Amino acid sequence: MELRDLEIFYQVARSGSMTRAAQELGYVQSHITARIRKLEQEMQRTLFERTKRGVFLTEDGARWLPQVESLLNQWERTTAVFGAPAEPAGLLRIGSLETTAAIHAAEWLAKYHQRFPQVDLSLQTGTTDELMQHVLDRTLDAAFIAGDPDHLDLDRRVVTVEDLQIVAALDDHWPATLNRPEVVTVTFRCGCAYRRRLEDWLTGQGVAHIRAMECGSVEAILQLVSAGLGITLMPQAVVDRLSSRIPLKCHPFDGNNGRMTTSLIWRKHRAPFQALTVLVEMFGE
């Protein structure tokens, strides 16, 4: 059994898919399948149940998963005793919200690259829930998310606070929109903190039916809102960035929920990793 086999087992268990685990680890699927089969032979246990919908841990696999995670954490701490290179180097995998990527990430990462040019930066976007899970699964080293991470294994540092605005078309009759039998929102997919806050607020306003139109990019969402297809909730800075090209009307959001923190998160119990450590320190300056 090799350490890499434990990493493969861990990723397959977390993703529930041989294919996704292969993509995350940079292998072909046949290699992942072969290593899992070999691992099961060595353990003399069936670790996964294979189905058309993916793979699921068996009882034996579920019992083994916490031990594997503990071994991987211990290996990170063991390798850390040899110290870090004089200059941060290697690959740093960062996740970001689409909104944060649109207004802040370029400036932040450019500053980081100027100071630590030997670090190779990788940026992946997603929703808050997706990014948190990727950090927990070790497929990302850190991520910029909205709000506070609700997980004991995640640490965080607040990096900015955004003012939120209800965004609608120029001819939208706000707040009469709330009196319609159904309110349409144009948002990112489930797991987006802005979407969750908007839907909770609309429910609190007595809106009985909320229908979400999902979209994958900031500009596309604002274009659809401008065309009158619905309303959305966005940081004011995002709207300001695009308002010269996209005609929109902004309305103040609920006073108690009118601001949202953006936090940098990382695994709390991972071993020291210099490229990540200096990123965290950069936001503490």
C-alpha positions in Angstrom: 0.0 0.0 0.0 1.3 3.4 -0.9 0.4 6.9 0.5 -1.0 7.8 -2.9 -3.4 5.0 -2.7 -4.8 6.5 0.5 -5.2 9.9 -1.3 -7.0 8.2 -4.1 -9.3 6.4 -1.7 -10.0 9.7 0.1 -10.8 11.6 -3.0 -13.1 8.9 -4.4 -14.9 8.7 -1.0 -15.4 12.5 -0.9 -16.4 13.0 -4.5 -18.5 9.8 -4.9 -17.2 9.3 -8.4 -14.1 7.6 -9.9 -14.3 10.0 -12.8 -14.3 13.2 -10.6 -11.5 11.8 -8.4 -9.4 11.2 -11.5 -10.0 14.7 -12.7 -9.1 16.2 -9.3 -5.9 14.1 -9.0 -4.8 14.4 -12.6 -5.1 10.7 -13.4 -7.0 8.7 -16.0 -10.1 6.9 -14.7 -8.7 3.5 -15.4 -5.7 4.2 -13.1 -8.1 5.2 -10.2 -10.2 2.1 -10.7 -7.2 -0.2 -10.8 -5.7 1.4 -7.6 -9.0 1.1 -5.7 -9.3 -2.5 -6.8 -5.8 -3.3 -5.7 -6.4 -1.6 -2.4 -9.5 -3.7 -1.8 -7.5 -6.8 -2.5 -4.8 -5.8 -0.1 -7.3 -4.9 2.6 -9.4 -8.0 1.8 -12.5 -5.7 2.1 -14.9 -4.2 -0.3 -14.6 -0.5 0.3 -17.0 0.9 -2.3 -20.4 -0.1 -3.7 -20.5 0.5 -7.5 -23.7 1.8 -9.0 -24.8 3.6 -12.1 -25.1 6.8 -10.0 -21.6 6.7 -8.7 -19.7 4.9 -5.9 -20.7 4.8 -2.3 -18.7 3.7 0.8 -19.5 0.3 2.2 -19.7 -0.1 6.0 -16.0 -1.1 5.9 -15.1 1.9 3.8 -17.0 4.3 6.1 -15.2 2.9 9.1 -11.8 3.3 7.4 -12.3 6.9 6.1 -11.6 8.8 9.3 -8.4 6.7 9.8 -7.2 7.6 6.3 -7.9 11.3 6.8 -6.0 11.2 10.1 -3.0 9.5 8.3 -3.0 12.1 5.5 -3.0 14.9 8.1 -0.2 13.2 10.0 1.8 12.9 6.8 1.5 16.6 6.1 2.7 17.4 9.6 5.6 15.0 9.3 6.9 16.5 6.0 6.6 20.0 7.5 9.3 19.3 10.1 11.9 19.5 7.3 11.2 23.2 7.0 10.1 25.4 4.2 12.2 26.8 1.3 13.6 30.3 1.7 11.1 31.6 -0.9 7.5 30.4 -1.2 7.2 28.2 -4.3 5.0 25.5 -5.8 1.3 25.4 -6.7 -1.3 27.4 -4.7 -4.9 26.4 -5.6 -7.3 29.2 -4.8 -11.1 29.3 -5.1 -13.2 32.4 -5.4 -16.8 33.5 -5.8 -17.7 34.8 -9.2 -18.4 38.2 -7.7 -15.1 38.3 -5.8 -13.3 37.2 -8.9 -15.0 40.0 -10.9 -14.0 42.9 -8.6 -11.2 41.9 -6.3 -9.3 38.7 -7.1 -7.2 40.1 -9.9 -5.8 42.9 -7.7 -5.2 40.6 -4.8 -3.5 37.9 -6.8 -1.4 40.4 -8.8 -0.1 41.8 -5.5 0.7 38.3 -4.3 2.5 37.4 -7.6 4.6 40.5 -7.4 5.8 39.5 -3.9 6.1 35.7 -4.5 6.8 35.1 -8.2 7.9 31.5 -7.6 4.4 30.4 -6.6 2.2 29.1 -9.4 -1.4 30.4 -8.8 -4.5 28.5 -9.9 -8.0 30.2 -9.6 -11.3 28.3 -9.7 -14.7 29.8 -9.2 -17.8 28.4 -7.6 -20.5 29.0 -5.0 -19.7 29.4 -1.3 -20.9 25.8 -0.5 -18.9 24.3 -3.4 -15.7 26.2 -2.4 -16.0 25.2 1.2 -16.3 21.5 0.2 -13.3 21.8 -2.1 -11.2 23.2 0.7 -12.3 20.4 3.0 -11.6 17.8 0.3 -8.1 19.2 -0.3 -8.8 20.0 -3.9 -8.3 23.7 -3.1 -5.8 25.1 -0.6 -7.9 28.2 0.2 -10.9 30.1 -1.1 -12.7 33.4 -0.9 -16.3 32.8 0.2 -19.3 34.9 1.3 -20.0 35.0 5.0 -18.6 32.9 7.8 -17.6 29.2 7.3 -19.9 27.0 9.3 -17.5 24.2 9.9 -15.1 23.3 12.7 -12.3 22.2 10.4 -12.2 25.6 8.6 -10.3 28.7 9.7 -11.0 32.1 8.2 -9.9 35.7 7.9 -12.2 38.5 6.8 -10.8 40.3 3.8 -13.5 42.7 2.8 -17.1 43.7 3.5 -19.5 44.3 0.7 -22.6 46.5 0.6 -25.5 44.6 -1.0 -28.2 46.0 -3.3 -31.4 44.7 -4.9 -30.8 45.0 -8.6 -33.7 45.3 -11.1 -34.5 46.5 -14.6 -34.8 50.3 -15.2 -38.6 50.0 -15.7 -39.2 47.6 -12.7 -41.8 49.1 -10.3 -40.0 48.3 -7.0 -41.2 47.6 -4.3 -44.5 46.7 -6.1 -42.6 43.7 -7.5 -43.0 42.1 -4.1 -46.8 42.1 -4.5 -46.8 39.8 -7.5 -48.1 36.3 -7.2 -44.6 35.0 -8.1 -41.2 36.7 -7.8 -38.5 35.6 -10.2 -34.8 35.8 -9.1 -31.8 35.6 -11.4 -29.0 34.0 -9.4 -26.2 31.6 -9.3 -26.9 27.9 -8.6 -27.8 26.5 -5.2 -25.0 27.0 -2.6 -24.7 30.7 -3.4 -24.7 32.8 -0.2 -26.2 35.8 -2.0 -29.0 33.7 -3.4 -29.7 32.2 0.0 -29.9 35.6 1.6 -32.2 37.0 -1.1 -34.6 34.1 -0.9 -34.7 34.2 2.9 -35.4 37.9 2.8 -38.2 37.6 0.2 -39.8 34.9 2.3 -39.7 37.2 5.3 -41.4 39.8 3.1 -44.3 37.5 2.6 -43.5 36.4 -0.9 -45.2 33.0 -1.3 -43.7 31.8 -4.6 -40.1 32.4 -5.6 -38.8 31.0 -8.9 -35.1 31.0 -9.5 -33.5 31.4 -12.9 -29.9 30.1 -12.6 -27.0 31.5 -14.5 -23.2 31.0 -14.4 -21.6 34.4 -14.6 -22.0 37.9 -13.1 -22.4 39.7 -16.4 -25.0 37.2 -17.7 -27.1 37.6 -14.5 -27.1 41.4 -14.8 -27.9 41.3 -18.5 -30.9 39.1 -17.8 -32.0 41.4 -14.9 -31.6 44.4 -17.2 -33.9 42.7 -19.8 -36.6 42.4 -17.1 -36.5 38.7 -16.4 -36.2 39.1 -12.7 -34.3 40.6 -9.8 -31.0 39.7 -8.1 -28.9 40.6 -5.1 -25.3 41.7 -5.8 -22.5 43.6 -4.1 -22.7 47.3 -5.0 -19.1 47.2 -6.3 -20.1 44.6 -8.9 -23.0 46.7 -10.2 -20.8 49.9 -10.2 -18.2 48.0 -12.3 -20.7 47.1 -15.0 -23.4 49.8 -14.8 -21.8 51.8 -17.7 -22.6 48.9 -20.1 -25.7 47.4 -18.5 -28.7 49.7 -17.6 -29.9 48.7 -14.1 -31.7 50.2 -11.1 -30.4 49.5 -7.6 -32.5 49.5 -4.4 -31.2 49.4 -0.8 -31.3 45.9 0.7 -32.7 45.1 4.2 -30.8 47.1 6.8 -29.8 44.1 9.0 -28.6 42.1 6.1 -27.4 44.9 3.8 -23.7 43.9 4.2 -21.8 40.7 3.5 -18.3 39.8 4.6 -15.9 38.1 2.2 -13.6 35.6 4.0 -10.5 33.7 3.0 -10.8 30.2 4.3 -8.4 27.3 4.7 -8.2 23.9 6.5 -7.7 24.5 10.2 -5.6 21.4 10.9 -3.4 21.2 7.9 0.3 21.3 8.1 2.2 24.6 7.6 2.3 25.4 3.9 4.4 28.4 3.1 2.7 29.6 0.0 -0.7 29.5 1.9 0.8 31.0 5.0 2.1 34.1 3.3 -1.3 34.5 1.5 -3.1 34.5 4.9 -0.5 36.9 6.3 -0.9 39.3 3.4 -4.6 39.8 4.4 -3.6 40.4 7.9 -1.3 43.4 7.1 
